[in-house]
Structure formats: C-alpha cells, structure tokens
Amino acid sequence: MSRYPLLQEWQRFHAELVKYRILVNRLNAPGCQPPARDMTEPSLKILHVVRQFDPSKGGLETYVRELASRQAATADVTILTLNRIFDSSALLPAFEQRDGFRIIRVPFIGNRHLFFPFVRPALLRGYDVIHIHAADQLLDVIAALSRFMPLRLFMTTHGMYFHTDDRARIKNAYLRTITKWSLSRTRGIFAVSTNDAQKLASVGVASVTLFNPVVPLGDFICEGRDLLYVGRLSPNKRVDALIVFMAEMVQRQPGLKLHIVGTDYENLAPGLAELVARYELQENVAYHGFLETGALIEVAKTCGFTISASRYEGFGISVIEGMSVGLLPVMHDNAAFRETFERSGCGLLTDFDDPARAAEDFAAWCSSITRQERDRAVRFARAQGWDAVVEVYSRFYGTDPRPAG
C-alpha cells in the first residue's frame, strides 16, 4: 500500500481528468457533434437521463428503454447516459441512434457509488422536458446547471440510492441535504413505490406514486416446480442466500432446481459457483447468465416461482414480470416486497437470513397452491400497463405545478 494514499488518489483523478480533456477535444471536433435535431418539428422534445443504459442490462435500463421507445412514437426522444459501464474501462460510442431515439454518452470520473459526470450545458439546451431517472450525481449536476439556464426537470425515483443498508447514515444525510435541494429544482417527482414516497415525505419532499409497469413475457401460465431468479448478480441481491436456501430445500425436495438469470458485472459468479460446489448443488442450481426474452421464456416455462432474497428493493420489477406469467413470488421480507405481497394478495414472504426456516415456510406453503392464485398474480402484474404510465407522464410534462426558481 502506498505511503501517500491521498497523493495516489490525486494522481488517479488527474489521469482521469486528462482523459476527459482529450475526449472533450474530440467531441468538439468537426463531425463529432450530436446528430442535429429538427427544431421545426412541433413534437415534444424529451431528454431522459440515466446513469447506465444499453449495453448495460438491468431493471432501470429496461424501464428507460421501454418508456423512450413508446414516447418516440409521438415525441423527439434522446437519452443521456454515461460513456462506460461501471467496473469497465471500455468506452462506448459518444453518439448512437437506437429504436427511434438517440443516445448521447458523456464521460465521468468515479465509480458506481459516487461519480462526477461531465455534462456540457450545450447538451441540455433545446429540450421541452428533461426526465432524470434515480437520484445520483447526474441529478445533482443538472439541478445545479438549472440555476443558470431554464430547464424543465422531472424525476422518477427507482429506489434512489437505498438499495443496501451500507453507509445508511451517509445516505440519509445526503438525502436531507444535497438530494433534497436537487429535487427542489424539479417540476414533478414520481415515486415507483410507496416506500420511495414515504422516504421522500420524511424529508419534506412531495411526490406522485406511479408504480412500475411491466411487459408480460407472454400469454401462457407457468405451472412448473422450479424456482427462477432474474436480476443482476450484485451483493445486495444476495443470490448466495438463495443457494444456501436451496441446500435446505433439496433435503425436502431433491429434484428441485433454481435457475439464476442475469448479468455479472461485478464478477460474483466464480464465488457463487464455489458455494454451489460446497453444498454439492451442481444438479440443483443453474446459472444462465443474461438471456434474451425467447430463451428466458423457455426457462420460465419449467418454473412455478419467482424468487428473490434481496434485502432492499426500490420496486422489484423482475418479480412482477414473473408474476405476469403466473410465477408466484417467494420474497425476502423487505418494504417493497411487503407492498407487493399486500397489494397482490399472493406469494410468500419469508426470512432468507434463516435458510432452514425459509425452506420450512416454502415447503408448507407450496403444498396448498391453486391455479386461482396464479391467475391472481397475472391479473395483478398486468393491471398497470405502459400506456397508462406514458399517459401520466404526458399529463405532467404538459403542466407546470411548481416553479423551478
């Protein structure tokens, strides 16, 4: 370890800054400007801002892509995001055209927990609406810029930054100060869960609750016996707890299988594979990596349950997507999943901190499941479609409920 950690950190920062200056010079060169937008068109001009986007995979990225694709039918839509995936040094294209909307990627320094994006004010001009997704430093920088230029800002919470209990005191202090000020610059705030709305209300910030919609995987009903986890491999998702749970379950149901589907940006798969080997679950746990929709459907059809041991969720959209085809949710007892359980009236809440007890709960519950419960899960998941959500956003975009000054 270096005897001068602050000097070492400054050297890393300076190296990143030099890279940024080189990149800015390239972006300012002729032929490297964002594709021109037709300013004569009467359609609404919307800029969505999200920290990670394609080729990154996750619930937040899917939400923004689905929303932008639908709005692009009647509006001029652009997405502003960071120019590389967290934990990767590979730079992504600065500009890209995709599915009826544009993508602009900006450089940044930092990591997934704290970063500083280099957003040029020119990139924000000319839009009727700037819609920021989640609370992070993109929100803070753009909110600060709104002091010096007229920007109509809206924000959707997506769980904000409360996805783990780590640094809880720091996060709460950040919410009460910087995030609260940043949100004061917006014209409307949309909470994707009651939990998010209550968190904002606790610091005096009003919001509109707008639950996440889902795109059903299909018109079929899953009635298999296996379990399906869909989501990125991340410590807060606690996929390791699901593996320990399976070690308990195979003692009761030897043929049971857990399917794990999701990207592994943090290189957790090797450690999970070691855990599977330790419990001799090679025949009972399968990691598929990221699957496109068609392949995911084939796996889902062998399953009867969607499962998550996540300690915290902003909403838990992958669980709702599973419910859209009759997969019953088996969920760790956190605030978001408790809300899903209460609103849907189906599924199982349990405590994956106690794997033996969770296995007992599951074995006792699944023996009495009926087709009616799966039908109820489908009705709940499909009750709020994308058309209704797009309509709510459109109504708020066209209003001015509070000043930005």
URFENHU-V465718 format. One record per residue. N is the residue number from 1. PSI is psi in degrees with one decimal (* if undefined). D_FIRST is the distance of its C-alpha to the first C-alpha in Angstrom with 2 decimals. Layout:
n: [N | N]
psi: [PSI | PSI]
d_first: [D_FIRST | D_FIRST]
//
This chain:
n: [1 | 2 | 3 | 4 | 5 | 6 | 7 | 8 | 9 | 10 | 11 | 12 | 13 | 14 | 15 | 16 | 17 | 18 | 19 | 20 | 21 | 22 | 23 | 24 | 25 | 26 | 27 | 28 | 29 | 30 | 31 | 32 | 33 | 34 | 35 | 36 | 37 | 38 | 39 | 40 | 41 | 42 | 43 | 44 | 45 | 46 | 47 | 48 | 49 | 50 | 51 | 52 | 53 | 54 | 55 | 56 | 57 | 58 | 59 | 60 | 61 | 62 | 63 | 64 | 65 | 66 | 67 | 68 | 69 | 70 | 71 | 72 | 73 | 74 | 75 | 76 | 77 | 78 | 79 | 80 | 81 | 82 | 83 | 84 | 85 | 86 | 87 | 88 | 89 | 90 | 91 | 92 | 93 | 94 | 95 | 96 | 97 | 98 | 99 | 100 | 101 | 102 | 103 | 104 | 105 | 106 | 107 | 108 | 109 | 110 | 111 | 112 | 113 | 114 | 115 | 116 | 117 | 118 | 119 | 120 | 121 | 122 | 123 | 124 | 125 | 126 | 127 | 128 | 129 | 130 | 131 | 132 | 133 | 134 | 135 | 136 | 137 | 138 | 139 | 140 | 141 | 142 | 143 | 144 | 145 | 146 | 147 | 148 | 149 | 150 | 151 | 152 | 153 | 154 | 155 | 156 | 157 | 158 | 159 | 160 | 161 | 162 | 163 | 164 | 165 | 166 | 167 | 168 | 169 | 170 | 171 | 172 | 173 | 174 | 175 | 176 | 177 | 178 | 179 | 180 | 181 | 182 | 183 | 184 | 185 | 186 | 187 | 188 | 189 | 190 | 191 | 192 | 193 | 194 | 195 | 196 | 197 | 198 | 199 | 200 | 201 | 202 | 203 | 204 | 205 | 206 | 207 | 208 | 209 | 210 | 211 | 212 | 213 | 214 | 215 | 216 | 217 | 218 | 219 | 220 | 221 | 222 | 223 | 224 | 225 | 226 | 227 | 228 | 229 | 230 | 231 | 232 | 233 | 234 | 235 | 236 | 237 | 238 | 239 | 240 | 241 | 242 | 243 | 244 | 245 | 246 | 247 | 248 | 249 | 250 | 251 | 252 | 253 | 254 | 255 | 256 | 257 | 258 | 259 | 260 | 261 | 262 | 263 | 264 | 265 | 266 | 267 | 268 | 269 | 270 | 271 | 272 | 273 | 274 | 275 | 276 | 277 | 278 | 279 | 280 | 281 | 282 | 283 | 284 | 285 | 286 | 287 | 288 | 289 | 290 | 291 | 292 | 293 | 294 | 295 | 296 | 297 | 298 | 299 | 300 | 301 | 302 | 303 | 304 | 305 | 306 | 307 | 308 | 309 | 310 | 311 | 312 | 313 | 314 | 315 | 316 | 317 | 318 | 319 | 320 | 321 | 322 | 323 | 324 | 325 | 326 | 327 | 328 | 329 | 330 | 331 | 332 | 333 | 334 | 335 | 336 | 337 | 338 | 339 | 340 | 341 | 342 | 343 | 344 | 345 | 346 | 347 | 348 | 349 | 350 | 351 | 352 | 353 | 354 | 355 | 356 | 357 | 358 | 359 | 360 | 361 | 362 | 363 | 364 | 365 | 366 | 367 | 368 | 369 | 370 | 371 | 372 | 373 | 374 | 375 | 376 | 377 | 378 | 379 | 380 | 381 | 382 | 383 | 384 | 385 | 386 | 387 | 388 | 389 | 390 | 391 | 392 | 393 | 394 | 395 | 396 | 397 | 398 | 399 | 400 | 401 | 402 | 403 | 404 | 405]
psi: [141.2 | 144.8 | -13.8 | 73.3 | -35.6 | -39.2 | -41.6 | -41.0 | -40.5 | -39.6 | -40.3 | -43.6 | -43.9 | -39.9 | -41.8 | -39.1 | -39.4 | -44.1 | -40.9 | -44.4 | -39.9 | -43.7 | -41.4 | -40.7 | -38.7 | -41.3 | -29.2 | -6.4 | 154.1 | 137.5 | -1.7 | 18.6 | 159.8 | 147.1 | 136.3 | 139.2 | 143.0 | 101.1 | -5.8 | -15.0 | 139.2 | -8.4 | 153.7 | 138.8 | 114.4 | 133.1 | 116.4 | 136.1 | 122.0 | 139.1 | -35.9 | 141.7 | -177.9 | 134.6 | 5.5 | 142.8 | 134.9 | 174.9 | -40.9 | -44.8 | -41.6 | -43.0 | -49.8 | -40.0 | -44.5 | -43.3 | -47.6 | -41.1 | -39.8 | -40.9 | -27.2 | -15.9 | -27.8 | -4.5 | 164.6 | 109.8 | 134.7 | 147.2 | 127.7 | 125.9 | 179.1 | 157.7 | 8.3 | 156.2 | 139.7 | 143.7 | 14.7 | 143.3 | -5.1 | 124.4 | 139.7 | 160.9 | 140.0 | -33.5 | 143.8 | 145.9 | 131.0 | 125.5 | 40.4 | -2.6 | 163.6 | 155.7 | 128.1 | 128.4 | 134.4 | 150.1 | 162.7 | 163.8 | 149.9 | -157.7 | -172.5 | -23.2 | -34.4 | 122.5 | 161.0 | 113.9 | 140.2 | 90.1 | 112.4 | 134.7 | -32.9 | -28.2 | -16.2 | -7.9 | 148.9 | 2.9 | 141.9 | -31.4 | 134.6 | 114.7 | 112.3 | 134.3 | 118.2 | 163.1 | 112.3 | -164.5 | -17.8 | -43.2 | -46.8 | -43.2 | -44.8 | -36.5 | -41.2 | -40.9 | -26.6 | -12.7 | -21.6 | -4.1 | 146.9 | 113.4 | 131.9 | 102.5 | 138.9 | 157.5 | 137.2 | 135.9 | -48.6 | 35.8 | -5.2 | -125.2 | 23.2 | 56.6 | -10.9 | 169.2 | -3.8 | 139.5 | 38.5 | -41.4 | -39.7 | -43.3 | -43.2 | -37.6 | -40.1 | -40.6 | -43.2 | -19.8 | -81.8 | -49.9 | -41.1 | -42.5 | -43.7 | -42.3 | -24.5 | -15.3 | -5.2 | 161.9 | -15.4 | 141.7 | 131.5 | 120.3 | 130.0 | -3.6 | 160.5 | -35.0 | -44.4 | -43.4 | -41.2 | -37.5 | -43.0 | -41.9 | -29.9 | -18.7 | 17.8 | 24.8 | 122.7 | 148.6 | 166.2 | 125.4 | 122.8 | 96.2 | 147.9 | 132.1 | 166.5 | 158.6 | 112.0 | 142.9 | -21.8 | -170.9 | 6.7 | 167.4 | 124.3 | 129.5 | 29.6 | -169.1 | -12.4 | 170.6 | 144.2 | 123.3 | 127.9 | 123.6 | 164.4 | 154.7 | 112.4 | 147.1 | -38.6 | -17.3 | -18.9 | 50.8 | -28.5 | -34.9 | -32.7 | -36.3 | -42.7 | -38.9 | -42.0 | -33.8 | -34.8 | -39.7 | -37.6 | -17.7 | -23.6 | -37.8 | 86.1 | -29.4 | 1.9 | 146.3 | 140.9 | 124.9 | 125.4 | 120.9 | 123.9 | 161.7 | 156.8 | 73.3 | -20.3 | 11.7 | 47.6 | -15.7 | -42.4 | -41.8 | -37.1 | -37.1 | -38.2 | -38.4 | -40.6 | -44.1 | -38.3 | -38.2 | 4.9 | 51.1 | 22.8 | -29.4 | -6.2 | -10.4 | 127.1 | 125.8 | 119.3 | -10.3 | -161.7 | 136.4 | 136.6 | 166.4 | -44.8 | -45.5 | -36.2 | -39.1 | -42.6 | -39.1 | -44.0 | -34.2 | -17.3 | -3.4 | 164.5 | -5.3 | 142.7 | 134.5 | 144.3 | 132.6 | 14.5 | 132.3 | -27.9 | 141.0 | 141.7 | -38.4 | -45.9 | 53.5 | -31.8 | -32.1 | -43.6 | -38.3 | -40.5 | -39.9 | -25.7 | -16.9 | 24.4 | 2.1 | 126.8 | 136.6 | 132.1 | 110.0 | 144.1 | 144.8 | 82.5 | 175.3 | -45.0 | -44.4 | -32.1 | -39.9 | -42.6 | -44.2 | -45.0 | -38.6 | -34.6 | -29.5 | 23.6 | 162.5 | -169.8 | 128.9 | 133.0 | 179.7 | 102.7 | -4.0 | -21.2 | 84.8 | -35.3 | -43.5 | -39.8 | -40.7 | -41.1 | -43.8 | -46.4 | -45.8 | -40.4 | -39.5 | -44.7 | -15.0 | -15.2 | 14.7 | 140.6 | 164.8 | -31.0 | -35.1 | -36.5 | -40.3 | -38.1 | -38.5 | -42.0 | -46.9 | -41.4 | -47.5 | -33.1 | 0.8 | -36.1 | 103.9 | 173.8 | -33.5 | -41.9 | -39.2 | -44.2 | -38.3 | -41.7 | -47.0 | -43.1 | -40.5 | -41.7 | -36.7 | -33.2 | 3.3 | 170.6 | 69.6 | -24.4 | 146.8 | 155.9 | -7.0 | *]
d_first: [0.00 | 3.80 | 6.53 | 8.62 | 7.94 | 11.75 | 12.22 | 10.06 | 12.15 | 15.21 | 14.81 | 14.78 | 17.72 | 19.52 | 19.34 | 20.83 | 23.40 | 24.49 | 25.04 | 27.03 | 29.20 | 29.99 | 30.95 | 33.09 | 34.91 | 35.68 | 36.89 | 39.13 | 40.64 | 44.21 | 44.50 | 41.11 | 42.32 | 42.74 | 46.04 | 48.82 | 50.24 | 54.00 | 54.53 | 58.27 | 57.84 | 58.78 | 56.24 | 53.47 | 50.21 | 47.23 | 43.51 | 41.31 | 37.66 | 35.15 | 31.39 | 31.67 | 34.76 | 36.03 | 34.65 | 32.51 | 34.50 | 34.90 | 37.38 | 36.60 | 36.94 | 40.17 | 41.62 | 41.15 | 42.50 | 45.55 | 46.27 | 45.94 | 48.10 | 50.84 | 50.81 | 50.95 | 54.52 | 55.73 | 52.92 | 50.76 | 47.26 | 43.84 | 40.38 | 37.39 | 33.99 | 30.45 | 30.10 | 27.71 | 27.10 | 24.00 | 21.21 | 23.04 | 22.72 | 26.44 | 28.60 | 31.92 | 35.20 | 35.64 | 39.22 | 41.06 | 44.43 | 44.58 | 47.35 | 49.25 | 46.35 | 43.83 | 40.05 | 38.04 | 34.26 | 32.08 | 28.51 | 25.78 | 22.17 | 20.17 | 20.45 | 23.15 | 22.47 | 22.55 | 23.57 | 25.62 | 28.49 | 30.19 | 33.79 | 36.40 | 39.43 | 41.72 | 40.50 | 41.89 | 45.31 | 48.51 | 47.75 | 50.08 | 47.43 | 43.63 | 42.60 | 38.98 | 37.71 | 35.28 | 33.56 | 30.41 | 29.43 | 32.16 | 34.64 | 33.23 | 33.21 | 36.69 | 38.03 | 36.93 | 38.64 | 41.77 | 42.28 | 43.14 | 44.89 | 47.22 | 45.43 | 46.90 | 43.95 | 44.09 | 41.36 | 41.13 | 38.70 | 37.65 | 35.94 | 33.98 | 30.37 | 31.36 | 30.60 | 28.48 | 28.35 | 24.65 | 24.19 | 27.98 | 28.31 | 26.36 | 28.46 | 31.66 | 30.92 | 30.22 | 33.51 | 35.49 | 34.39 | 33.08 | 34.47 | 37.75 | 38.19 | 37.40 | 39.94 | 42.49 | 42.65 | 43.85 | 47.48 | 46.98 | 44.39 | 44.81 | 43.30 | 43.11 | 43.60 | 45.15 | 41.76 | 40.38 | 43.59 | 43.31 | 39.69 | 40.80 | 43.94 | 41.95 | 40.70 | 44.09 | 43.62 | 46.57 | 46.29 | 48.54 | 47.79 | 47.99 | 47.02 | 45.38 | 47.98 | 47.56 | 49.01 | 50.71 | 49.73 | 53.47 | 56.83 | 56.46 | 55.75 | 53.21 | 54.59 | 52.48 | 50.72 | 47.09 | 44.21 | 42.36 | 38.97 | 38.39 | 35.23 | 31.74 | 29.29 | 27.02 | 25.71 | 28.25 | 31.06 | 30.47 | 31.97 | 30.65 | 33.11 | 35.89 | 35.19 | 35.41 | 38.56 | 39.98 | 39.49 | 41.84 | 44.20 | 44.91 | 46.32 | 48.89 | 49.26 | 48.15 | 48.81 | 46.76 | 44.10 | 41.19 | 40.54 | 37.16 | 37.34 | 34.60 | 31.78 | 28.29 | 25.94 | 23.04 | 23.50 | 24.76 | 27.76 | 26.30 | 25.39 | 28.85 | 30.49 | 29.02 | 30.46 | 33.77 | 33.88 | 33.11 | 36.14 | 38.18 | 38.88 | 38.88 | 42.50 | 41.98 | 38.93 | 38.73 | 35.98 | 37.68 | 35.00 | 36.46 | 40.26 | 42.75 | 45.58 | 48.05 | 45.78 | 44.64 | 48.32 | 49.02 | 46.31 | 47.44 | 51.01 | 50.04 | 48.55 | 50.06 | 47.08 | 44.11 | 41.29 | 38.16 | 35.97 | 34.06 | 33.33 | 33.98 | 35.95 | 37.23 | 40.30 | 39.75 | 41.67 | 41.17 | 42.99 | 45.86 | 46.05 | 46.49 | 49.19 | 51.03 | 52.09 | 52.78 | 49.49 | 49.37 | 46.11 | 44.26 | 41.74 | 39.30 | 40.82 | 39.03 | 40.76 | 41.15 | 42.40 | 44.67 | 46.22 | 46.74 | 48.34 | 50.64 | 51.68 | 52.32 | 53.83 | 52.42 | 49.49 | 47.55 | 45.02 | 43.08 | 39.94 | 37.46 | 35.44 | 38.32 | 38.82 | 41.90 | 43.60 | 42.74 | 44.33 | 47.39 | 47.72 | 47.55 | 49.98 | 52.49 | 52.30 | 52.49 | 55.66 | 57.62 | 56.43 | 59.25 | 59.63 | 60.43 | 56.91 | 55.51 | 58.05 | 56.94 | 53.30 | 54.49 | 56.59 | 53.76 | 51.23 | 53.75 | 55.21 | 53.02 | 52.97 | 51.32 | 54.60 | 54.72 | 51.13 | 51.72 | 54.91 | 53.19 | 50.63 | 53.50 | 55.42 | 52.53 | 51.71 | 55.32 | 55.29 | 53.84 | 53.50 | 51.50 | 50.71 | 47.35 | 47.80]
//
